[in-house]
Amino acid sequence: MVSDTQNSTRLDESPSQRRNAIQRFAHAEASGGILLVIAAATAVIWANSPWSDAYRDLWHAKVTFDLIFVVVTEDLRHLVNDGAMTLFFFVVGLEIKRELVRGELASVRRATLPIAAAMGGMIVPALIYAAWNLGSDGAEGWGTPMATDIAFAMGVLALAGPRVPTSLKVFLLALAIVDDLGAILVIALFYTDTLLFEPLLWGGLLLGVIVVSRLAGVRNILYYVPLGMLFWLAVLESGVHATLAGVVLAFLTPSGPIASRGEYHTSLRGMVEDLFRADRAGNQEEADLITSEVDWLTDNREPPLDKLENALHPWASFVVVPVFALANAGIELSWASLADSARSQVSLGIVTGLVVGKPLGIVAFSWLTVRLRLASLPADARWRDLWAVGLLAGIGFTVSLFISGLAFGDAQLIDQAKVGILAASVIAGAAGFITVRLTQAHQSHSPAGTDG
């Protein structure tokens, strides 16, 4: 099989192709963000309705899978968090790899600014949270305000109107993808408690089979599905969070087509000549067979990474993430619980980390990077646009909820974290929306790059 490095040179997209791909991706994320908001609101309303017991009973219901050699029993919420979210992180891994191979992160010059901005947007919120919670029971939650919810943020950006520069959407997407990579590393390095050697060994062996199969040229995606499921199961049993299995498998997915462009053209030319011969001879059966081969060859010009991302992205955006929100955003709210959260160092650390720390870190690190002439602002963007992006990046929601569930063992701290995440997401979303609208309204009055 052709390596990713070899393929990356053949997959340079034209600016229009890249722009169209970004618009499709942004539209899917924006639509998914709207559904995410509906699911989260439904969870909160349901958890505070007369049917709240049904909500709790549903997500605590036990589900057992007997896989002959191992029996897995989880409640429905953990099945969503450990199982379904693996698909989400697999898609996130595909997005990260695509951007690293031929997207905004493929060029050092283009990648410098979003990487620096993302670093600031992770470090500053974590430090702010740590300052609130140093030495307290909530100190372990420092990773919670580091995340950015791409779907939620892109949804708000889409609602802000069509005049938002494409370069700003690209910058937000690239920043959020780097942010996702940072969250994945944080989960892997800091939120893994105990490791079991035997499942890790089995996971390593399965991973070796996958790598060898890929190098041997095995191309059928269906061949890798059972291997991937067994690898996920081994990771689940090992103590490493199972969703990381999805990221590892995504990074092993080939990013280039099976055949090079030259090989494709040569094969296609020969097939077309054979097809004409079969038609002239009146051999319809052979003509149909050759047509099927042409279809197969054309279909395999699409890289497996793109094929899987296009197929799975809608499932992740429109099914997995809304179900995750429905399972995890339901929190019982009362005046007493809200007052408790308003005084909670966990809630205050998350809100200030996301609402204040995110934009401050993103703009400060971006300013330093531009000042050092390591990068320049995105085309048609000004510094006030970066403040708007920073506020939108403060919508942590999905991954913040995910990390809070790993960070805290105490139910009260988890509830306080959820209140903080919900409050921060609403505040950051509203502030980002207003800022984007205001900056676009004054676009004609301020030359690009001149405002502070």
C-alpha positions in Angstrom: 0.0 0.0 0.0 1.2 3.5 -0.8 2.4 5.4 2.2 0.7 8.6 3.5 3.8 10.6 2.8 3.8 9.6 -0.8 0.1 10.3 -1.2 0.2 13.7 0.4 2.1 15.0 -2.6 -0.7 13.9 -4.9 -3.6 15.2 -3.0 -3.0 18.9 -3.1 -6.4 20.5 -3.4 -7.1 23.6 -5.5 -8.2 26.7 -3.5 -11.8 26.2 -4.7 -11.8 22.5 -3.8 -10.5 23.4 -0.3 -13.0 26.2 0.1 -15.9 23.9 -0.9 -14.7 21.2 1.5 -14.5 23.7 4.3 -17.9 25.0 3.6 -19.4 21.5 3.6 -17.6 20.6 6.8 -18.7 23.9 8.5 -22.3 23.4 7.4 -22.4 19.9 8.8 -20.8 21.1 12.1 -23.2 24.1 12.3 -26.3 21.8 11.7 -25.0 19.3 14.2 -24.4 22.2 16.7 -28.1 23.2 16.5 -29.2 19.6 17.1 -26.7 19.5 20.0 -28.3 22.5 21.6 -31.7 20.9 21.3 -30.5 17.7 22.9 -28.9 19.5 25.8 -32.0 21.6 26.4 -34.1 18.4 26.3 -31.9 16.8 28.8 -32.1 19.7 31.3 -35.9 20.0 30.9 -36.4 16.2 31.2 -34.2 16.0 34.3 -36.3 18.7 36.0 -39.7 17.5 34.8 -42.2 15.2 36.6 -40.6 12.4 34.5 -37.1 13.0 36.0 -37.1 9.5 37.5 -37.5 8.0 34.0 -34.5 10.1 32.8 -32.3 8.7 35.6 -33.6 5.1 35.2 -33.0 5.2 31.5 -29.3 6.1 31.7 -28.6 3.8 34.6 -30.2 0.8 33.0 -27.6 -2.0 32.7 -26.7 -3.4 29.3 -24.7 -6.7 28.9 -22.8 -7.9 25.9 -21.7 -11.5 25.9 -18.8 -11.7 23.5 -18.0 -15.4 24.3 -14.5 -14.7 25.5 -15.5 -11.7 27.6 -18.7 -10.3 29.1 -19.1 -6.5 29.1 -21.8 -5.0 31.5 -22.2 -1.2 31.5 -25.0 1.2 32.3 -26.4 3.0 29.2 -24.7 6.2 30.0 -21.3 4.6 30.2 -22.0 2.7 27.1 -22.6 6.0 25.3 -19.5 7.6 26.9 -17.1 4.6 26.4 -18.6 3.1 23.2 -20.5 5.6 21.0 -18.1 8.4 21.8 -15.3 6.2 20.4 -16.9 6.9 17.0 -16.9 10.6 17.7 -13.2 10.5 18.6 -12.4 8.4 15.6 -13.9 11.1 13.4 -12.0 13.7 15.3 -8.8 11.7 14.7 -9.6 11.6 10.9 -10.1 15.4 10.9 -6.8 15.9 12.7 -4.9 13.6 10.3 -6.6 15.3 7.3 -5.5 18.7 8.5 -2.0 17.5 9.2 -1.6 15.8 5.8 -3.1 18.3 3.5 -5.1 20.9 5.4 -4.4 24.1 7.4 -1.9 22.2 9.6 0.1 20.7 6.7 2.2 23.9 6.1 4.4 25.2 8.9 3.5 28.8 7.9 -0.3 28.2 7.9 -0.2 26.0 11.0 1.8 28.3 13.3 -1.0 30.8 14.1 -3.8 28.3 14.9 -1.4 26.0 16.9 -0.2 29.0 18.9 -3.7 30.2 19.4 -4.9 26.8 20.5 -2.0 26.5 22.9 -2.9 29.8 24.5 -6.6 28.7 24.6 -5.6 25.6 26.5 -2.9 26.8 28.9 -4.5 30.0 30.2 -7.9 28.4 31.0 -6.2 25.5 32.8 -4.1 28.0 34.8 -7.2 30.1 35.7 -9.0 27.0 36.9 -6.0 25.8 38.8 -5.8 29.2 40.6 -9.4 28.8 41.7 -9.1 25.2 42.9 -5.5 24.8 44.0 -5.4 22.3 46.9 -9.1 21.7 46.9 -11.1 18.5 46.0 -11.8 20.0 42.6 -8.1 20.4 41.6 -8.3 17.4 39.3 -10.7 19.1 36.9 -8.1 21.5 35.4 -8.5 19.9 32.0 -12.2 20.7 31.8 -12.0 24.3 30.5 -9.4 23.5 27.9 -11.8 22.1 25.3 -13.6 23.7 22.4 -16.8 22.3 20.9 -16.4 22.6 17.1 -20.1 21.9 16.4 -21.5 24.4 18.9 -19.0 27.1 17.9 -19.6 26.7 14.2 -23.3 26.7 14.8 -23.1 30.1 16.5 -20.8 31.4 13.8 -23.3 30.3 11.1 -26.1 32.1 12.9 -24.0 35.2 12.9 -24.6 35.6 9.2 -23.1 35.0 5.8 -20.6 37.9 5.9 -18.2 36.1 8.2 -14.9 35.7 6.2 -14.1 32.1 5.1 -10.6 32.6 6.5 -12.1 33.1 9.9 -14.0 29.9 9.7 -10.9 28.1 8.6 -8.9 29.6 11.5 -11.6 28.5 14.0 -11.8 25.0 12.6 -8.0 24.6 12.6 -7.8 26.0 16.1 -10.5 23.7 17.4 -8.9 20.7 15.8 -5.6 21.4 17.5 -7.6 21.9 20.7 -9.1 18.5 20.2 -5.7 17.0 19.8 -4.6 18.7 23.0 -7.7 17.3 24.8 -7.0 13.8 23.6 -3.4 14.0 24.9 -4.7 15.3 28.3 -7.2 12.4 28.5 -4.5 9.9 27.6 -1.8 11.3 29.9 -3.6 12.6 33.0 -7.0 10.9 33.2 -5.9 7.3 33.0 -5.8 5.9 36.6 -4.8 2.2 36.4 -3.3 0.0 33.7 -3.8 -3.7 33.3 -0.9 -5.4 31.5 -2.7 -8.4 29.8 -5.4 -6.3 28.0 -2.7 -3.8 26.9 -0.7 -6.7 25.5 -3.7 -8.0 23.5 -4.3 -4.4 22.3 -0.7 -4.1 21.2 -0.9 -7.4 19.3 -4.1 -6.4 17.6 -2.6 -3.1 16.7 0.4 -4.9 15.2 -2.0 -7.1 13.1 -3.7 -3.9 11.8 -0.4 -2.2 10.9 1.0 -5.4 9.2 -2.2 -5.8 7.3 -2.1 -2.3 6.1 1.5 -2.6 5.0 0.6 -5.9 3.2 -1.9 -4.0 1.1 -5.2 -5.2 2.7 -7.7 -2.6 1.5 -11.1 -3.9 2.4 -12.5 -1.6 5.2 -14.8 -4.5 6.4 -11.7 -6.5 7.2 -10.6 -3.9 9.7 -14.0 -3.5 11.4 -13.8 -6.6 13.7 -10.1 -6.0 14.4 -10.9 -2.4 15.4 -13.8 -3.6 17.7 -11.5 -6.1 19.4 -8.8 -3.4 19.8 -11.4 -1.1 21.3 -12.4 -3.9 23.7 -8.8 -4.5 24.8 -8.3 -0.8 25.4 -11.5 -0.6 27.4 -10.4 -3.5 29.6 -6.8 -2.1 30.0 -7.8 1.0 32.0 -6.9 3.4 29.2 -10.1 5.3 28.2 -11.6 3.4 25.4 -12.3 6.4 23.2 -8.6 6.7 22.6 -8.8 3.5 20.6 -10.8 5.5 18.0 -8.0 8.1 17.7 -5.3 5.5 17.2 -7.3 3.8 14.5 -8.0 7.1 12.8 -4.3 7.9 12.6 -3.6 4.5 11.0 -6.2 5.2 8.3 -4.5 5.8 4.9 -4.9 9.4 3.7 -4.0 8.7 0.1 -5.8 6.8 -2.7 -5.0 3.2 -3.4 -3.7 4.0 -6.9 -1.6 7.0 -7.9 -3.0 9.4 -10.5 -0.7 8.0 -13.1 -1.6 4.4 -12.3 -5.3 5.4 -12.3 -5.1 7.1 -15.8 -3.1 4.1 -17.3 -5.6 1.6 -15.9 -8.6 3.7 -16.9 -7.3 4.2 -20.5 -6.9 0.4 -20.9 -10.4 -0.3 -19.5 -12.0 2.3 -21.8 -10.3 0.7 -24.8 -11.5 -2.8 -23.7 -15.0 -1.4 -23.2 -15.1 0.0 -26.8 -13.9 -3.3 -28.1 -16.5 -5.2 -26.2 -19.2 -2.8 -27.4 -18.1 -3.2 -31.1 -18.1 -7.0 -30.6 -21.6 -6.8 -29.1 -20.4 -8.6 -25.9 -22.7 -7.0 -23.4 -21.6 -9.2 -20.5 -18.0 -8.3 -20.9 -18.9 -4.6 -21.3 -20.9 -4.7 -18.0 -18.0 -6.4 -16.2 -15.5 -3.7 -17.5 -18.0 -0.9 -16.4 -18.0 -2.4 -12.9 -14.2 -2.4 -12.8 -14.2 1.2 -13.9 -16.7 2.1 -11.1 -14.5 0.2 -8.6 -11.3 2.0 -9.8 -12.9 5.4 -9.7 -14.4 4.7 -6.2 -10.9 3.8 -5.0 -9.4 7.1 -6.1 -11.1 8.5 -3.0 -8.7 8.1 -0.1 -10.0 5.8 2.7 -9.6 8.6 5.2 -12.0 10.9 3.1 -14.4 8.0 2.4 -14.7 7.1 6.1 -14.9 10.8 7.2 -17.7 11.5 4.7 -19.6 8.4 5.8 -19.2 8.7 9.5 -19.2 12.5 10.1 -23.0 12.7 9.8 -23.4 9.9 12.3 -21.0 11.5 14.8 -22.6 15.0 14.4 -26.2 14.1 14.2 -26.5 11.0 16.3 -23.5 10.3 18.7 -22.9 13.8 20.0 -26.6 14.7 20.5 -27.2 11.4 22.3 -24.1 12.1 24.5 -25.5 15.5 25.4 -28.9 13.9 26.1 -27.2 11.4 28.4 -24.8 13.8 30.2 -26.4 17.3 30.2 -29.4 16.4 32.4 -28.8 18.0 35.8 -31.4 18.7 38.4 -31.6 22.5 38.9 -33.0 24.2 42.0 -32.4 27.5 43.6 -30.3 25.7 46.2 -28.2 23.9 43.7 -27.7 27.0 41.6 -26.7 29.0 44.6 -24.3 26.2 45.6 -22.8 26.2 42.1 -22.5 30.0 42.1 -20.2 29.7 45.2 -18.4 26.6 43.9 -14.7 26.9 43.0 -15.2 24.2 40.4 -18.1 26.1 38.6 -16.3 29.5 38.9 -13.0 28.0 37.7 -14.7 26.5 34.6 -16.8 29.7 33.8 -13.8 32.1 34.1 -11.5 29.6 32.4 -13.8 29.3 29.4 -15.3 32.8 29.1 -12.2 34.8 30.1 -9.2 32.5 29.8 -10.1 31.1 26.3 -10.2 34.5 24.4 -7.4 36.0 26.5 -5.1 33.0 25.8 -6.0 32.8 22.1 -5.5 36.5 21.4 -2.4 36.8 23.6 -0.6 33.9 22.0 -1.7 35.0 18.5 -0.5 38.5 19.1 2.9 37.3 20.3 3.2 35.0 17.3 2.4 37.8 14.8 4.6 40.2 16.7 7.5 37.8 16.3 6.7 37.5 12.6 6.2 33.8 12.8 2.7 34.1 11.2 0.3 36.7 10.0 -3.4 37.3 10.6 -5.9 35.3 8.5 -6.9 37.1 5.3 -9.7 39.7 5.8 -9.4 39.2 9.5 -8.7 41.8 12.2 -7.8 41.6 15.9 -11.4 42.1 17.0 -12.2 39.1 14.8 -9.8 37.0 16.9 -11.5 38.2 20.1 -14.8 36.9 18.6 -13.2 33.6 17.7 -11.7 33.4 21.2 -15.1 33.9 22.8 -16.7 31.2 20.5 -13.8 28.8 21.4 -15.0 29.2 25.0 -18.0 27.0 24.2 -16.4 23.8 25.6 -19.6 21.7 26.1 -19.1 18.2 24.6 -15.5 17.5 25.4 -15.7 19.6 28.6 -18.5 17.4 29.8 -16.5 14.4 28.8 -13.4 15.4 30.7 -15.4 16.4 33.8 -16.8 12.9 33.9 -13.3 11.5 34.0 -11.8 14.1 36.3 -14.3 13.8 39.2 -15.5 10.8 41.2 -17.8 12.8 43.4 -21.3 13.3 42.1 -21.7 16.8 43.6 -18.5 18.0 41.9 -19.7 16.5 38.6 -23.0 18.4 38.9 -21.1 21.6 39.8 -18.9 21.1 36.8 -21.9 20.6 34.5 -23.6 23.8 35.7 -20.3 25.7 35.1 -20.0 24.2 31.6 -23.6 24.9 30.7 -23.3 28.5 32.0 -20.0 29.1 30.3 -21.2 27.7 27.0 -24.3 30.0 27.0 -22.3 33.1 28.0 -19.4 32.4 25.6 -21.9 31.6 22.8 -23.9 34.8 23.3 -20.9 37.0 23.7 -19.2 35.5 20.6 -22.4 35.9 18.6 -22.8 39.6 19.6 -19.1 40.3 18.9 -19.1 38.7 15.5 -22.2 40.7 14.5 -20.7 43.9 15.8 -17.4 43.3 14.0 -19.1 42.5 10.7 -21.4 45.6 11.1 -18.2 47.8 11.3 -16.3 45.9 8.7 -16.4 48.7 6.1 -15.2 51.3 8.6 -12.0 49.5 9.7 -9.2 48.4 7.3 -8.0 44.8 7.9 -5.4 44.3 10.5 -5.5 47.9 11.8 -7.8 47.6 14.8 -6.7 46.4 18.2 
